[in-house]
Amino acid sequence: MTDADRLAHYLERCHLGKSKAITAVAMARESKYNWELVFLRDESRPGDIVWALSHKLRDEGIPVLSCESGYFYARTRAEVEEYRESLRRRAMAMLETCKALESCLVNDNPQGNFFDL
């Protein structure tokens, strides 16, 4: 069983639904007595590990989601749809930022050449 599998199993068993979300720091505290979270023992930055594993799981279609309260295993279709919409909004905002930054790459930039400093 991989660390990602352990995380998914733990969240599905103990933190099913957004209302039961848990932070990575709280998971790290639980790792002292929960074998499923053994990969978080002695980690100084558990958030980085949980973030990476949750992204891997989502990329595989496993509904391990996050919210302002922490991480959870989706219990309802509505939770997945809400998360997907949040991803869409963030992706669109990033694309808008990329488009805005393109203006500093054109030769006739009115603010001057940033790259000749």
Secondary structure by P-SEA (a helix, b strand, c coil): ccaaaaaaaaaaaccccccccccaaaaaaacccccccccccccccaaaaaaaaaaaaaaacccccccccbbbccccaaaaaaaaaaaaaaaaaaaaaaaaacccccccccccccccc
